Amino acid sequence: MPNLTDLATVRDICARYDFATSKGFGQNFIVNAGIPPRMAEACGAGPDWGVLEIGPGIGVLTKELALRAKKVVALEVDKRLPPILEETLAEFDNVKVILEDALKCDISALIAREFPGMKVAVCANLPYYITSPILMRLLEAHLPVENITVMVQKEAAQRITAQPGTREAGAISCAVAYYAKPELLFSVQPGSFFPAPKVTSAVIRLTLGQGAMQPVQDEAGYFALVRAAFCQRRKTAANSIAAGLCLPKAKVMEALAAAGISEKARPEQLSLEDFARLQKALAERH
């Protein structure tokens, strides 16, 4: 079994396959031996579980998941990596690598096809540049998934796990809290990767089915409102929403009053329930 957290081993594999990491794909491979087991444990995968991994790299986290789960399916967009993964994961017969873009493939159909009758988790060291699009795609699809445990840039992790209604909150915080219970588990220093990124990373876990409020009837309208509110976060919510949704400010002010929200409130001061009341009030005045 090759030691995929040993830098010399990683360099040797890359040299033999004439492989260079790509900034375009956001490739930073974990070389801290303590991180992959912690991530695999955090997602809770057991012998009757399936795990979906996005961006397996050379397989360092994939191995730890395969040791715990019944089946691991890894989605990889870089066509140079499957031959490497054939070597590094040769001892595992419960791993399937699929050359597809996680932002384009039908993940719901994939889960139904690959993990019948299993509990499912998503676990990944996500490329930083697709963090928000991937998370929103996974959450909005209402997948039959227990949790999403991912490594992201620490600054993004703090925003994602921020409590709605607090200064740190943003549109992604509100979206995540609507669908799941978010937790920031631990930080990971730049030296834990090859090549080392310029920023600190963090592992977060989103437990699905434990959102902070009951689902709203019009989710598309609700999240359009949330995005509009935060598109100009230095302004008041009234100004941001009027601009973001192309509505007369007077109509927005009326809705704010009807929802019991101050006309001077800023977006980060609004709770999920505030947004729900405001959406209802706006819809009644449409």
Secondary structure, DSSP 8 states (H G I E B T S, - for coil): ---TT-HHHHHHHHHHTT----TTTT--EE--TTHHHHHHHHTT--TTEEEEEE--TTSHHHHHHHHHSSEEEEEE--TTHHHHHHHHTTT-SSEEEEE--TTTS-HHHHHHHH-TT-EEEEEEE--GGGHHHHHHHHHHTT-S-SEEEEEEEHHHHHHHT--TTSTT--HHHHHHHHHEEEEEEEEE-GGGEES--SS-EEEEEEEET--SS---S-HHHHHHHHHHHHTTTTS-HHHHHHHHTT--HHHHHHHHHHTT--TT--GGG--HHHHHHHHHHHHHT-
